[in-house]
Every structure is written in structure tokens, then in C-alpha cells.
Amino acid sequence: MDPAKWMLEAITLGQKGRITAPPNPWVGCMIVKDGKRVGEGWHESPGTPHAEIHALKQAGNLAEGSDLYVTLEPCSHFGRTPPCVQALLKAKPKRVFVGIVDPDPRVSGEGIRILKENGIEVICGVEEEAVRKSLAPYLHHRKTSLPWVVAKAAISCDGKIAAQDGSSKWISGKEARSDAHCLRAESQAIIVGSNTALQDQPSLNVRDYPSERQPLRIILDRRGRVNPSQADRIVGNELSLLDLLKDLGKEGILQVLVEGGGKVLASFLNEGLIQELVLYTGPVILGEKGLAVFDGVEIHTMAQAKHLKLKGVEVFGETVKLNWLT
Ligand SMILES: NC(=O)c1ccc[n+]([C@@H]2O[C@H](COP(=O)([O-])OP(=O)(O)OC[C@H]3O[C@@H](n4cnc5c(N)ncnc54)[C@H](OP(=O)(O)O)[C@@H]3O)[C@@H](O)[C@H]2O)c1
């Protein structure tokens, strides 16, 4: 297999830690000797060994002279665990293939420099785009100190999130709603507006997907209309959305899921705070009086239109999931 294929396998391994690794990155590592895999590992949760350490342990003596594939640059600093580069120097692989340089200022090229200085060949940027996509929330957080914001809504074929009377159950199908629970599990916080909290009484927890962790439930409620027991945090007063995200970023939250309603989604969009948009389009039409997905975004002419990049399309029963990057 060529290096790209091994790196893609390492990405798949890393994804096993997608829900449990945050605030750490969900890194995967693969060790190959004479064309055969001799060790593999992924990072499960903070405080436990990193992917490289698991893979080196599995490979044992076979790690010497091997090719090691790791999705993110090995760490060079003492955190909750000792630096991985030291373990690598001891194991003496011949070559280390790195998916992407770690933007964390405590690493940021240092891990690669140490390996090279000690005579290990380092090849950077293998399948970098795929790695960038798989680690997007982590990379964004380390670069900006803000969480990656995913805006999500179930919409009708004509782009509405609720009927005129505010009812919205159910626009998307059962299978799609299960997928939305995976999105919740991948997020460390969920945000909704007070109208949604009052109208839908959402539980804001992960039910339909295996996860031992629950996201932080946040309701934006400036007028104190919501029952505080509905959330872990009620955000009132005049805290701006950016300041809220800054606080969440400081708490180590890598991904926030904004679940509406239309006014809250519009505020996030107007302030340029959305990185990813997930729309579950269900097989219904709600007409012109239905509620708009972005209620309060004014676009008067095509020249002002916001352009997005398609990330992916999936079909769940009769619901189409469209995934966009802003
Ligand atoms: N189809 C879907 O996926 C989906 C998802 C969610 C909701 N919904 C539907 O959407 C409807 C509710 O949406 P909505 O647009 O009326 O209300 P909303 O977005 O849920 O809540 C808006 C309220 O949140 C509070 N808020 C606090 N900070 C805000 C900020 N920075 N920007 C905007 N709002 C802020 C404001 O009330 P205060 O002044 O009191 O703070 C505001 O009136 C319901 O019918 C619900 O069923 C559908």
C-alpha cells in the first residue's frame, strides 16, 4: 500500500476517539514494517496514552526501522502524559509520515524538528486535506481559541424550520434524527434560543447514539423566560455570541452545535460565527408563512448572497442531509 492509503487508515483509527478524546485531538497512528501493519493506536481520552504510544507498544521491537504514520504531528511537550517524540526516538522508526503540523503553540513544528535532528526522516502533509477535514474542530480551536460552530436544522423542501404556528415535529425522518444525535455526541456544547426552549422543550441530550458524555446544554435567554432546569447554563444579559464562544473555547470546548431556532441561527450567521451548516431536508412543504431557517438575515441582491462549499450529502430514508462549509 502507498503512504496515502496507510494515512487514510490512520485517520479512520483516529475517528474512534472522535467523541471521547476532546479537548484533545482524535489522532490515529499506524506502524508498518515490510509492507505489513505491526502496530496501530488511537487516542481515547485525556490523560490516557496518545495514539503513537499505543501503536509503539503493539509493535514492540518491530518498530525499529519501520514506517510510522500519524495524523497529527507528535507532541513535544509534557502535558498530562510525557512527550510522544521521546518515545519515538527510543523506538527508532526509519521514517515518520505526518498528516499535518500541530498548530498548538506548544508543538507547532517542534515535534518534527526534534525527530529530524535525531536522524529520523519526516515526511509531512500526507493526505493533508483528508486529515484537515477529520480534525477540523481541533485545528480551528487551536488556531482561533474558539470552538468550531456547527449550525444544524431540519428544514422542509421549501427551506422552513417550522409551520406558521411554530410546530416543527417532525420535519425530518426517524433515521435522520438518530444521525443528529451523533452530531450532538460529537459536540461538547449545544446552544438553542429561548423560543425553541419554550416551544419544543428539547431535552438537548444524546439519546439515540452510544455516548457516555453529555454536551453542555446552553439556552440563550435574555429575558429569563425559560425554566433554569432545562439547561446547564442560561446565557442572559448582554453577553455577545463571540464572548460566549470565547468563554467556551477557554473551557476546552472544541465543537458547539447550534440547534436553532431561526433567530439564533440568523444571529450566528450575521456575526460570521458559523463554520459548518448541516441541513436535514425532509419530504414536506410548509408554505410561505413557515419560519425561515435564518430569520433575520437580510440579503437584497445576489451580490450579497453568502456562498458555501459543499462538504457532503447523505440520505437517511426520505431525508437528505446536506453538509456545508461556510
Ligand atoms: N426545524 C428545526 O430544526 C428547528 C430547530 C429549532 C427550533 N425550531 C423551531 O423554531 C421556532 C423558534 O425559533 P425562533 O426563531 O422563534 O426563536 P429562537 O431562535 O429559538 O429563539 C430566539 C430568542 O432567543 C433569545 N436570544 C438570546 N440571545 C440571542 C441572540 N444573540 N440572537 C437571537 N436570539 C437570542 C431571544 O429571546 P430573549 O430576548 O428572551 O433572550 C430571541 O427572541 C420554534 O417554532 C421551533 O419549533 C425548529
The ligand as a Gaussian input file, in Angstrom:
#p B3LYP/6-31G(d) Opt

LIG

0 1
 N      -36.628000      22.513000      12.426000
 C      -35.663000      22.693000      13.289000
 O      -34.569000      22.127000      13.166000
 C      -35.895000      23.606000      14.461000
 C      -34.889000      23.724000      15.421000
 C      -35.096000      24.598000      16.480000
 C      -36.269000      25.329000      16.530000
 N      -37.209000      25.166000      15.596000
 C      -38.449000      25.965000      15.647000
 O      -38.070000      27.327000      15.633000
 C      -39.013000      28.082000      16.357000
 C      -38.295000      29.018000      17.308000
 O      -37.400000      29.826000      16.577000
 P      -37.337000      31.388000      16.774000
 O      -36.566000      31.958000      15.645000
 O      -38.690000      31.917000      17.017000
 O      -36.575000      31.562000      18.141000
 P      -35.174000      31.062000      18.719000
 O      -34.110000      31.345000      17.740000
 O      -35.330000      29.689000      19.235000
 O      -35.048000      31.986000      19.988000
 C      -34.950000      33.381000      19.788000
 C      -34.836000      34.049000      21.108000
 O      -33.602000      33.727000      21.732000
 C      -33.191000      34.806000      22.544000
 N      -31.830000      35.231000      22.229000
 C      -30.861000      35.496000      23.146000
 N      -29.746000      35.880000      22.559000
 C      -29.996000      35.882000      21.217000
 C      -29.212000      36.210000      20.094000
 N      -27.952000      36.598000      20.208000
 N      -29.772000      36.128000      18.872000
 C      -31.064000      35.715000      18.735000
 N      -31.845000      35.392000      19.764000
 C      -31.316000      35.466000      21.000000
 C      -34.159000      35.951000      22.262000
 O      -35.109000      35.969000      23.304000
 P      -34.813000      36.779000      24.656000
 O      -34.840000      38.209000      24.270000
 O      -35.848000      36.360000      25.570000
 O      -33.448000      36.376000      25.099000
 C      -34.850000      35.538000      20.973000
 O      -36.143000      36.043000      20.846000
 C      -39.930000      27.087000      17.042000
 O      -41.120000      27.023000      16.330000
 C      -39.192000      25.777000      16.932000
 O      -40.070000      24.676000      16.835000
 C      -37.062000      24.317000      14.549000

